[in-house]
Amino acid sequence: MTDYITYEINNKIADICINRPKAMNAINPDVMRELSDAFKQADEDQNVHVIILSGSGANFGAGFDLKFDWGAHYGGRTPMGMRSMLTACVEFEYTPWDCSKPVIAMVRGYCLAGSCELALMSCITYASDTSKFGEPEIRFSTASPAIVMPWIVGLKKSRELLYSGDMIDADEALRVGMVNRVFKDDELEEETRRYAKRVAAISLEGLQSTKAAINRGAEIAGFRQALNYGIEAGALLDSTETESYQKFNEIKEKEGLTAAIRWREAQFE
């Protein structure tokens, strides 16, 4: 369909796939724009009843692309520049939530940071037993754009994961309610499609009204307001050059992104 997104429709099911496998399907502004356009197309197509969201290759996604200069793109590493960046990122993360039709995230491999938030924003998440979930942003002194995890898994577990940046495997994600089901990697697609076909047999009106009722209930309880507050708090962190942030970027400039990530992760081993 586009440079970074593939899009197909079969039997009332739209398949939307982020197609940057060499970059672990990391999200950049082009991915944000193209994925949003694909969801809009599926939402407007009356022949589509359900959407499957996936990532190409071995991983669902590594989150927002750390090689991209987000600060420069949104006006500089200032509170207002970072606020603009986080606002755009959160609007993007809402894409599966705001789509009027059920969205099933089909996850294998790494599902981290902004990519994890996309999976959490989806209606249903089916995962491979290879999957790893986490929000590692805090380790690099940056904020998670959408603090959606507490609404899915609860406050206690969310605090444990968000304070540390730790990853969990698929079985733990299932135990805490982050995913609906876990399958062997070679069975994931078959099982995801099996469920999607069942959902696609339901009337479009029934699916859309039920999703709207569920979403509005969460929003009345404060879901959207809570995520919006996260933008304000996150902008302050993202505009603050902490010691670890400065060191990370120093290594990144001299030795490359991989070396910088290894340096930071080594401190948590």
C-alpha positions as CSV (number, residue, x, y, z in Angstrom):
1,M,0.0,0.0,0.0
2,T,2.7,2.5,1.0
3,D,6.4,2.5,1.9
4,Y,5.9,1.2,5.4
5,I,2.5,-0.4,5.6
6,T,0.9,-3.3,3.8
7,Y,-2.9,-3.5,3.5
8,E,-5.1,-6.3,2.4
9,I,-8.8,-7.2,2.7
10,N,-10.1,-10.8,2.7
11,N,-13.5,-12.0,3.9
12,K,-14.4,-8.8,5.8
13,I,-11.0,-8.8,7.5
14,A,-8.5,-6.0,6.9
15,D,-4.8,-6.9,7.5
16,I,-2.7,-3.9,8.4
17,C,1.0,-4.7,8.8
18,I,3.9,-2.4,9.8
19,N,6.6,-3.3,7.2
20,R,10.0,-2.1,8.6
21,P,11.4,-5.5,9.6
22,K,15.1,-4.4,9.3
23,A,14.3,-1.6,11.9
24,M,12.2,-4.0,14.0
25,N,9.1,-2.1,12.8
26,A,10.2,1.0,14.7
27,I,7.7,3.9,14.4
28,N,8.7,7.2,12.7
29,P,6.5,10.0,11.4
30,D,6.0,8.2,8.0
31,V,4.8,5.1,9.8
32,M,2.5,7.2,11.9
33,R,1.0,8.9,8.9
34,E,0.7,5.7,6.8
35,L,-0.7,3.6,9.6
36,S,-3.3,6.2,10.5
37,D,-4.3,6.4,6.8
38,A,-4.7,2.6,6.6
39,F,-6.9,2.5,9.6
40,K,-9.0,5.3,8.2
41,Q,-9.4,3.5,5.0
42,A,-10.5,0.3,6.8
43,D,-12.8,2.2,9.0
44,E,-14.6,3.8,6.1
45,D,-14.9,0.5,4.1
46,Q,-18.3,-1.1,4.9
47,N,-16.9,-4.4,3.7
48,V,-14.5,-4.5,6.6
49,H,-15.8,-5.8,9.9
50,V,-12.6,-6.4,11.8
51,I,-8.9,-5.4,11.5
52,I,-5.8,-7.4,12.3
53,L,-2.7,-5.3,13.2
54,S,0.7,-6.9,13.0
55,G,4.4,-6.3,12.3
56,S,6.4,-7.7,9.5
57,G,9.1,-10.3,10.3
58,A,10.1,-11.6,13.7
59,N,8.8,-8.6,15.8
60,F,5.7,-6.6,16.3
61,G,7.6,-3.5,17.0
62,A,10.5,-1.8,18.9
63,G,8.6,1.4,19.6
64,F,9.4,4.9,18.4
65,D,12.5,5.0,16.3
66,L,15.5,6.2,18.4
67,K,17.5,7.0,15.3
68,F,15.0,9.7,14.4
69,D,15.5,13.2,15.8
70,W,12.1,13.7,17.4
71,G,13.1,16.9,19.2
72,A,14.2,18.7,16.0
73,H,11.1,17.5,14.1
74,Y,8.7,19.0,16.7
75,G,10.5,22.3,17.4
76,G,13.4,21.5,19.7
77,R,13.9,19.8,23.1
78,T,11.9,22.4,25.0
79,P,8.8,21.8,27.2
80,M,6.5,23.0,24.4
81,G,8.4,21.2,21.7
82,M,8.2,17.9,23.6
83,R,4.5,18.6,24.4
84,S,3.9,18.9,20.6
85,M,5.8,15.7,20.0
86,L,3.9,13.7,22.8
87,T,0.6,15.1,21.6
88,A,1.2,13.8,18.1
89,C,2.4,10.5,19.4
90,V,-0.6,10.0,21.7
91,E,-3.0,10.9,18.9
92,F,-1.3,8.2,16.8
93,E,-1.5,5.7,19.6
94,Y,-5.2,6.2,19.8
95,T,-5.5,4.9,16.2
96,P,-6.7,1.4,17.0
97,W,-8.8,2.8,20.0
98,D,-10.6,5.4,17.9
99,C,-11.3,3.1,15.0
100,S,-15.0,2.2,15.1
101,K,-14.3,-1.5,14.4
102,P,-12.7,-4.2,16.5
103,V,-8.9,-4.3,16.2
104,I,-6.9,-7.5,17.0
105,A,-3.2,-7.0,17.6
106,M,-1.2,-10.1,16.5
107,V,2.1,-10.0,18.4
108,R,5.3,-11.9,18.0
109,G,8.8,-11.1,19.2
110,Y,9.5,-7.7,20.7
111,C,6.6,-5.5,21.5
112,L,8.1,-2.5,23.3
113,A,7.4,1.1,24.2
114,G,5.1,2.8,21.6
115,S,4.5,-0.5,19.9
116,C,3.4,-2.0,23.2
117,E,1.0,0.9,23.6
118,L,-0.4,0.2,20.1
119,A,-1.1,-3.4,21.2
120,L,-2.6,-2.3,24.5
121,M,-4.9,0.2,22.6
122,S,-6.2,-2.6,20.4
123,C,-9.4,-4.4,21.4
124,I,-7.8,-7.9,21.5
125,T,-4.2,-9.0,21.7
126,Y,-3.1,-12.4,20.7
127,A,0.6,-13.2,21.3
128,S,3.2,-15.7,20.2
129,D,5.1,-17.6,22.9
130,T,8.2,-15.7,21.5
131,S,6.7,-12.3,22.6
132,K,8.4,-9.8,25.0
133,F,6.4,-6.9,26.3
134,G,7.7,-3.8,28.0
135,E,8.0,0.0,28.3
136,P,11.8,0.7,28.6
137,E,11.6,4.4,28.0
138,I,12.3,5.4,31.6
139,R,15.7,3.8,31.3
140,F,16.6,6.4,28.8
141,S,15.0,9.3,30.7
142,T,12.2,9.7,28.3
143,A,8.5,9.4,28.8
144,S,6.0,6.9,27.5
145,P,3.7,8.8,25.2
146,A,0.5,7.0,26.3
147,I,0.3,5.8,29.9
148,V,-2.3,3.2,29.0
149,M,-0.9,0.2,30.9
150,P,-2.6,1.0,34.3
151,W,-6.0,0.8,32.6
152,I,-5.2,-2.7,31.3
153,V,-3.2,-4.4,34.0
154,G,-3.9,-2.3,37.1
155,L,-1.9,0.1,39.2
156,K,0.4,-2.3,41.1
157,K,1.8,-4.2,38.1
158,S,2.0,-1.1,36.0
159,R,4.1,0.7,38.6
160,E,6.4,-2.3,38.8
161,L,7.0,-2.3,35.0
162,L,6.9,1.4,34.4
163,Y,9.3,2.3,37.2
164,S,11.9,-0.3,36.1
165,G,11.5,-0.6,32.3
166,D,11.6,-4.3,32.7
167,M,10.2,-6.7,30.0
168,I,7.9,-9.6,30.6
169,D,7.4,-12.7,28.5
170,A,4.1,-13.8,26.9
171,D,3.0,-16.0,29.7
172,E,3.4,-13.2,32.3
173,A,1.6,-10.8,30.0
174,L,-1.2,-13.3,29.8
175,R,-1.3,-13.7,33.6
176,V,-1.6,-10.0,34.2
177,G,-4.2,-9.4,31.5
178,M,-2.0,-7.6,29.0
179,V,-2.8,-10.2,26.3
180,N,-5.9,-12.3,25.7
181,R,-4.2,-15.6,24.6
182,V,-0.8,-17.0,23.9
183,F,-0.1,-19.5,21.1
184,K,3.0,-21.3,19.7
185,D,4.6,-19.1,17.1
186,D,3.7,-21.3,14.2
187,E,0.1,-21.3,15.3
188,L,-0.4,-17.6,16.1
189,E,-1.6,-16.5,12.7
190,E,-4.0,-19.4,12.2
191,E,-5.5,-18.9,15.7
192,T,-5.8,-15.1,15.2
193,R,-7.6,-15.5,11.9
194,R,-9.9,-18.2,13.4
195,Y,-11.1,-15.7,16.0
196,A,-11.2,-12.8,13.4
197,K,-13.5,-14.8,11.2
198,R,-15.9,-15.4,14.0
199,V,-16.0,-11.7,14.8
200,A,-16.3,-10.8,11.1
201,A,-19.5,-12.9,11.0
202,I,-21.2,-10.5,13.4
203,S,-23.1,-7.5,12.0
204,L,-21.0,-4.4,11.5
205,E,-23.7,-2.4,13.4
206,G,-23.4,-4.8,16.4
207,L,-19.6,-4.6,16.5
208,Q,-19.4,-0.8,16.2
209,S,-22.1,-0.1,18.8
210,T,-20.5,-2.6,21.3
211,K,-17.0,-1.2,20.8
212,A,-18.4,2.4,21.2
213,A,-20.1,1.5,24.4
214,I,-17.0,-0.1,25.9
215,N,-14.8,2.7,24.9
216,R,-17.1,5.5,26.0
217,G,-17.5,3.8,29.4
218,A,-13.7,3.8,29.9
219,E,-13.5,7.5,28.8
220,I,-16.3,8.5,31.2
221,A,-14.2,6.9,33.9
222,G,-11.3,9.2,32.9
223,F,-9.3,7.2,30.4
224,R,-8.7,9.9,27.9
225,Q,-8.1,12.6,30.5
226,A,-5.5,10.5,32.3
227,L,-3.6,9.9,29.0
228,N,-3.8,13.7,28.3
229,Y,-2.3,14.5,31.7
230,G,0.6,12.1,30.9
231,I,1.5,14.4,28.0
232,E,2.0,17.3,30.3
233,A,4.1,15.3,32.8
234,G,6.0,13.6,30.0
235,A,6.9,16.9,28.3
236,L,8.7,18.0,31.4
237,L,10.8,14.8,31.5
238,D,11.5,14.8,27.8
239,S,12.8,18.4,27.9
240,T,15.1,17.7,30.9
241,E,18.6,16.5,29.9
242,T,19.3,14.1,32.8
243,E,22.7,12.7,33.4
244,S,21.8,9.3,31.9
245,Y,20.2,11.0,28.9
246,Q,23.4,13.0,28.2
247,K,25.6,9.9,28.6
248,F,23.3,7.8,26.4
249,N,23.4,10.4,23.6
250,E,27.2,10.8,24.0
251,I,27.7,7.1,23.4
252,K,25.1,7.1,20.6
253,E,27.0,9.9,18.7
254,K,30.4,8.3,19.1
255,E,29.7,4.6,18.9
256,G,26.1,4.3,17.5
257,L,22.7,3.5,18.8
258,T,23.3,-0.2,19.5
259,A,26.3,0.6,21.7
260,A,24.3,3.2,23.6
261,I,21.5,0.7,24.3
262,R,23.9,-1.9,25.4
263,W,25.5,0.5,27.8
264,R,22.2,1.4,29.4
265,E,20.8,-2.1,29.5
266,A,24.0,-3.4,31.1
267,Q,23.2,-1.4,34.2
268,F,20.1,-3.5,34.8
269,E,21.5,-6.9,34.3
